[in-house]
Amino acid sequence: MSRKAKKKKPYGGIILAGLCCLGVFGLWARSLFLPVAPDAKPAAIVIPKGATPERIGTILESHGIVRSATAFRFYARYQGGAERIRAGHYTLSGSMSLARILQQLKSSPQADTGVRVTIPEGFTLKKIAETLQNKKIADADEFLRLATDKATLARLTADFPLPKETLEGYLYPDTYRFKPNTPPLRVIEEMLANFENRFARPYQQAIADGGRDLHKIITIASLIEREAQVPQDRAQIAGVIKNRLEQKMRLQIDATVLYALGKHKDRVLYKDLEVESAYNTYRHTGLPPGPIASPGMASLEAALKPTESTALYYVARADGSHVFTRTLAEHEEAKKRVRAARRRTEERPGG
């Protein structure tokens, strides 16, 4: 053998090894586009309004319909028509090919024969659970258990950070349709997906620009939702909350006391303010540990864009609107005027 031949480097072996690796990777990648299993059972799923291909892929993967959410997203975009996927109820199976799944999602969803239920803004998890049970949609106790179960929350999927202990505030208030005796977890998943599609995803940049994380924004929005009675006050209440937090003042919001008490009262008494709870903002400085209700879009937007002012106090008038003031002296004077106005109204004939 010549000296020149002895100096040859094993490029051929490196190339062969590389081709083998590419082949293995290719087979693995191709497998992601195959059906999950030939004997997979059908599953009922819900595609929420405004869901992106990424979100739809996540829903399908979490229900065992596809092997990979990413593979579905690539396939849907490659085939085209992903924008024609329609929101609604579907019955799909992991035995179906991606082509068949995509075709079915682009066709008409199943007839919506479910029970119509409206979850108003400001409802707590407890009120949501009671409403669902009254409509014979889901068991209230099981719904509450799952919505506050750490293990269940850890298994949920979303494109935003989920809370670890309770979904209070994260289930979007809206009108839904569910079949009677729907598994509570499915109800939770749909309401959570609605929150993601209506707020968490579209406002992602605004949340980042605001300097507060999503959990704090939802918490503030829930306080606004429970305090504001007229639309024009929401951003101003948000401004007061912002100012008091910055000055390390206690928020002293009655709604947090009622949440700590676990019951509604028309009037908060002085003795109620002594309830020992991390949610009692009369006893503890800063925000409560989390939301106290499900805020609507108007309150969420107000939490993102509070009114810039120097106001630190507000008091409610008889019509539900508020008087906003800067100092404690101004606040005390405003309370006197509000009380006097209420007395005059009560003294009028028919008042």
C-alpha positions as CSV (number, residue, x, y, z in Angstrom):
1,M,0.0,0.0,0.0
2,S,1.4,3.4,-0.9
3,R,2.2,6.1,1.6
4,K,-0.4,8.4,-0.1
5,A,-3.1,5.8,0.3
6,K,-2.4,5.4,4.0
7,K,-3.1,9.1,4.6
8,K,-6.7,8.9,3.3
9,K,-9.4,10.0,5.8
10,P,-12.5,7.9,6.3
11,Y,-14.9,10.5,4.7
12,G,-17.0,7.7,3.3
13,G,-17.7,6.3,6.7
14,I,-18.7,9.7,8.0
15,I,-21.1,10.3,5.1
16,L,-22.6,6.8,5.5
17,A,-23.2,7.4,9.2
18,G,-24.7,10.8,8.4
19,L,-27.1,9.2,5.9
20,C,-28.1,6.6,8.4
21,C,-28.9,9.2,11.0
22,L,-30.9,11.2,8.4
23,G,-32.8,8.0,7.5
24,V,-33.6,7.2,11.1
25,F,-34.7,10.8,11.7
26,G,-36.8,10.7,8.5
27,L,-38.6,7.5,9.6
28,W,-39.2,9.0,13.1
29,A,-40.5,12.3,11.6
30,R,-42.7,10.4,9.1
31,S,-44.2,8.3,12.0
32,L,-45.6,11.5,13.5
33,F,-47.9,11.9,10.6
34,L,-49.3,8.3,10.9
35,P,-52.6,7.5,12.8
36,V,-52.2,7.0,16.5
37,A,-53.6,3.5,16.6
38,P,-55.8,1.4,14.3
39,D,-58.2,0.5,17.1
40,A,-58.4,4.0,18.7
41,K,-61.8,4.8,20.1
42,P,-63.7,7.9,18.9
43,A,-63.5,11.0,21.1
44,A,-65.7,14.1,21.3
45,I,-63.8,17.3,21.0
46,V,-64.6,21.0,20.7
47,I,-62.8,23.5,18.5
48,P,-63.3,26.9,20.1
49,K,-63.9,30.1,18.1
50,G,-60.8,31.7,16.7
51,A,-58.6,28.7,17.4
52,T,-55.3,28.8,15.5
53,P,-53.8,25.6,13.8
54,E,-51.3,25.5,16.7
55,R,-54.1,25.5,19.3
56,I,-56.2,23.0,17.3
57,G,-53.2,20.7,17.1
58,T,-52.7,20.9,20.8
59,I,-56.4,20.0,21.4
60,L,-56.1,17.0,19.0
61,E,-52.9,15.7,20.6
62,S,-54.3,16.1,24.2
63,H,-57.3,13.9,23.2
64,G,-55.2,11.3,21.5
65,I,-56.4,12.1,18.0
66,V,-53.0,12.9,16.5
67,R,-49.5,11.9,17.5
68,S,-48.0,15.4,17.3
69,A,-49.6,18.9,17.4
70,T,-46.6,20.2,15.4
71,A,-47.1,17.5,12.7
72,F,-50.7,18.4,12.4
73,R,-49.9,22.1,12.1
74,F,-47.4,21.5,9.4
75,Y,-49.7,19.2,7.5
76,A,-52.7,21.6,7.7
77,R,-50.6,24.5,6.4
78,Y,-49.0,22.4,3.7
79,Q,-52.4,21.1,2.5
80,G,-53.9,24.6,2.7
81,G,-57.3,25.6,3.9
82,A,-56.4,25.6,7.6
83,E,-58.3,28.9,7.8
84,R,-61.5,27.0,6.8
85,I,-61.4,24.9,9.9
86,R,-64.7,25.6,11.6
87,A,-65.4,25.9,15.3
88,G,-67.8,23.4,16.9
89,H,-68.2,19.9,18.1
90,Y,-66.6,16.9,16.4
91,T,-66.2,13.2,16.9
92,L,-62.7,12.1,15.8
93,S,-60.5,9.1,16.3
94,G,-56.8,8.4,16.5
95,S,-57.4,5.7,13.9
96,M,-58.0,8.4,11.3
97,S,-55.4,9.8,8.9
98,L,-54.4,13.4,9.1
99,A,-56.0,13.9,5.7
100,R,-59.3,12.6,7.0
101,I,-59.1,14.6,10.2
102,L,-58.4,17.8,8.3
103,Q,-61.2,17.2,5.9
104,Q,-63.7,16.6,8.7
105,L,-62.6,19.7,10.5
106,K,-63.1,21.8,7.3
107,S,-66.6,20.3,6.9
108,S,-69.7,21.2,8.9
109,P,-69.4,20.5,12.6
110,Q,-71.9,18.3,14.3
111,A,-75.3,19.8,15.0
112,D,-75.2,21.8,18.2
113,T,-77.9,20.2,20.3
114,G,-76.4,21.0,23.6
115,V,-77.9,23.0,26.5
116,R,-77.3,26.7,26.3
117,V,-75.7,28.2,29.4
118,T,-74.5,31.7,30.1
119,I,-71.8,32.4,32.6
120,P,-71.9,36.1,33.5
121,E,-68.9,38.3,34.2
122,G,-68.0,38.3,37.9
123,F,-69.0,34.7,38.6
124,T,-66.8,32.7,41.0
125,L,-65.9,29.0,40.4
126,K,-68.6,28.1,42.9
127,K,-71.3,30.1,41.1
128,I,-70.1,28.6,37.7
129,A,-70.4,25.1,39.2
130,E,-73.9,25.8,40.6
131,T,-75.0,27.1,37.2
132,L,-73.7,24.1,35.4
133,Q,-75.4,21.7,37.8
134,N,-78.7,23.7,37.6
135,K,-78.6,23.3,33.8
136,K,-77.9,19.5,34.3
137,I,-74.6,19.9,32.4
138,A,-72.0,18.9,35.0
139,D,-71.8,17.8,38.6
140,A,-71.0,20.9,40.7
141,D,-68.8,19.1,43.3
142,E,-66.7,17.3,40.7
143,F,-66.3,20.5,38.6
144,L,-65.1,22.4,41.7
145,R,-62.8,19.5,42.7
146,L,-61.1,19.4,39.2
147,A,-60.9,23.2,39.0
148,T,-58.9,23.3,42.2
149,D,-57.0,20.1,42.0
150,K,-53.2,20.6,41.6
151,A,-52.7,17.3,39.7
152,T,-55.5,18.1,37.2
153,L,-54.2,21.6,36.6
154,A,-50.7,20.2,36.0
155,R,-52.1,18.0,33.2
156,L,-54.0,20.8,31.4
157,T,-52.4,22.3,28.3
158,A,-52.4,26.0,27.3
159,D,-50.2,28.5,25.5
160,F,-49.9,30.6,28.6
161,P,-48.8,29.9,32.2
162,L,-51.6,28.1,34.1
163,P,-52.1,28.6,37.8
164,K,-51.0,25.8,40.1
165,E,-53.8,25.7,42.7
166,T,-57.1,27.0,41.3
167,L,-58.6,28.1,37.9
168,E,-60.5,31.0,39.6
169,G,-60.6,33.8,37.1
170,Y,-59.3,31.8,34.2
171,L,-62.6,30.4,32.9
172,Y,-63.9,32.9,30.5
173,P,-67.5,34.2,31.1
174,D,-69.5,33.7,27.9
175,T,-72.5,31.8,26.5
176,Y,-71.7,28.1,25.9
177,R,-73.5,25.0,24.7
178,F,-72.8,21.7,26.4
179,K,-74.6,18.3,26.2
180,P,-76.3,17.1,29.4
181,N,-73.9,15.2,31.7
182,T,-70.8,16.5,30.0
183,P,-67.6,15.4,31.8
184,P,-66.6,18.4,34.0
185,L,-63.1,18.3,32.7
186,R,-64.3,18.8,29.1
187,V,-66.3,21.9,30.3
188,I,-63.2,23.3,32.0
189,E,-61.1,22.7,28.9
190,E,-63.5,24.5,26.6
191,M,-63.9,27.5,29.0
192,L,-60.1,27.6,29.4
193,A,-59.6,27.5,25.6
194,N,-62.1,30.3,25.2
195,F,-60.0,32.4,27.6
196,E,-56.9,31.7,25.7
197,N,-58.4,32.6,22.3
198,R,-60.3,35.6,23.5
199,F,-57.6,37.2,25.8
200,A,-54.4,35.4,26.6
201,R,-53.2,35.0,23.0
202,P,-54.5,38.2,21.4
203,Y,-53.2,40.4,24.3
204,Q,-50.0,38.6,24.8
205,Q,-47.8,41.5,23.7
206,A,-49.9,44.1,25.7
207,I,-49.5,42.0,28.8
208,A,-45.7,41.8,28.3
209,D,-45.5,45.6,27.7
210,G,-47.6,46.3,30.8
211,G,-44.9,45.0,33.1
212,R,-47.2,42.7,35.1
213,D,-47.6,39.0,34.5
214,L,-50.8,37.4,33.3
215,H,-51.8,36.2,36.8
216,K,-51.6,39.7,38.2
217,I,-53.6,41.2,35.3
218,I,-56.4,38.6,35.8
219,T,-56.3,39.3,39.6
220,I,-56.6,43.0,39.1
221,A,-59.3,42.6,36.4
222,S,-61.3,40.4,38.8
223,L,-61.2,43.2,41.5
224,I,-62.4,45.7,38.9
225,E,-65.2,43.3,37.8
226,R,-66.5,43.0,41.3
227,E,-66.2,46.7,42.2
228,A,-67.3,48.5,39.0
229,Q,-71.0,48.9,38.4
230,V,-70.9,51.3,35.4
231,P,-68.6,50.9,32.4
232,Q,-66.9,54.3,32.6
233,D,-65.5,53.5,36.1
234,R,-63.5,50.4,35.2
235,A,-60.3,52.1,34.0
236,Q,-60.4,54.6,36.8
237,I,-60.7,51.9,39.4
238,A,-57.8,50.2,37.8
239,G,-55.9,53.4,38.1
240,V,-56.6,53.6,41.9
241,I,-55.5,50.0,42.3
242,K,-52.3,50.8,40.4
243,N,-51.6,53.9,42.5
244,R,-52.2,52.2,45.8
245,L,-50.0,49.3,44.9
246,E,-47.2,51.6,43.9
247,Q,-47.5,53.5,47.2
248,K,-47.6,50.2,49.2
249,M,-51.1,51.1,50.5
250,R,-53.6,48.4,51.4
251,L,-56.2,48.1,48.7
252,Q,-59.1,47.8,51.1
253,I,-61.5,46.4,48.6
254,D,-64.8,45.1,50.0
255,A,-65.1,42.4,47.3
256,T,-62.0,40.7,48.6
257,V,-63.5,40.5,52.1
258,L,-66.7,38.9,50.7
259,Y,-64.6,36.4,48.8
260,A,-62.7,35.6,52.0
261,L,-66.0,35.1,53.8
262,G,-67.2,32.8,51.0
263,K,-70.6,34.4,50.8
264,H,-72.4,37.5,49.3
265,K,-73.6,40.3,51.6
266,D,-75.3,43.5,50.5
267,R,-73.3,45.4,53.2
268,V,-69.8,44.7,54.5
269,L,-69.7,45.3,58.3
270,Y,-66.7,46.4,60.4
271,K,-66.5,42.9,62.0
272,D,-66.3,41.4,58.5
273,L,-63.1,43.3,57.8
274,E,-61.3,41.2,60.5
275,V,-61.7,37.9,58.7
276,E,-58.2,36.2,58.5
277,S,-57.5,35.4,54.9
278,A,-54.8,36.2,52.4
279,Y,-57.6,37.6,50.3
280,N,-58.6,40.2,52.8
281,T,-57.0,43.4,51.4
282,Y,-58.0,45.3,54.6
283,R,-55.5,43.2,56.5
284,H,-52.8,42.4,53.9
285,T,-50.9,44.8,51.6
286,G,-50.7,44.1,47.9
287,L,-52.8,42.0,45.6
288,P,-54.6,38.9,46.9
289,P,-53.1,35.5,45.9
290,G,-55.2,35.3,42.8
291,P,-58.5,36.3,41.1
292,I,-61.7,36.5,43.1
293,A,-64.0,35.9,40.1
294,S,-64.1,35.6,36.3
295,P,-63.5,39.0,34.8
296,G,-65.0,40.0,31.4
297,M,-63.2,41.6,28.5
298,A,-63.9,45.1,29.6
299,S,-62.3,44.6,33.0
300,L,-59.4,42.7,31.5
301,E,-58.7,45.6,29.2
302,A,-59.1,48.1,32.0
303,A,-56.5,46.2,34.0
304,L,-54.1,46.5,31.0
305,K,-54.8,50.2,30.5
306,P,-55.6,51.9,33.8
307,T,-56.4,55.6,33.9
308,E,-53.4,57.7,34.7
309,S,-54.4,59.8,37.7
310,T,-53.4,60.6,41.2
311,A,-56.6,59.2,42.7
312,L,-56.2,56.9,45.7
313,Y,-59.8,56.5,46.9
314,Y,-63.4,56.0,45.5
315,V,-66.8,55.8,47.0
316,A,-70.0,54.5,45.3
317,R,-73.0,56.7,44.6
318,A,-76.5,55.4,44.8
319,D,-76.6,54.9,41.0
320,G,-73.5,52.7,41.1
321,S,-71.1,55.2,39.7
322,H,-68.1,56.3,41.9
323,V,-66.5,59.5,43.1
324,F,-62.7,59.4,42.8
325,T,-60.5,61.4,45.2
326,R,-56.8,62.0,45.9
327,T,-56.6,62.4,49.7
328,L,-58.2,60.8,52.7
329,A,-59.8,64.2,53.6
330,E,-61.3,64.4,50.2
331,H,-62.5,60.8,50.4
332,E,-64.2,61.5,53.8
333,E,-65.9,64.6,52.4
334,A,-67.1,62.6,49.3
335,K,-68.6,59.9,51.6
336,K,-70.5,62.6,53.5
337,R,-71.9,64.0,50.2
338,V,-72.9,60.5,48.9
339,R,-74.7,59.7,52.2
340,A,-76.5,63.0,52.2
341,A,-77.6,62.4,48.6
342,R,-78.9,58.9,49.5
343,R,-80.9,60.3,52.4
344,R,-82.5,62.9,50.2
345,T,-83.5,60.3,47.7
346,E,-84.9,58.1,50.5
347,E,-86.9,61.0,51.9
348,R,-88.6,61.8,48.6
349,P,-92.1,60.4,48.1
350,G,-91.7,57.1,46.4
351,G,-87.9,57.3,46.9
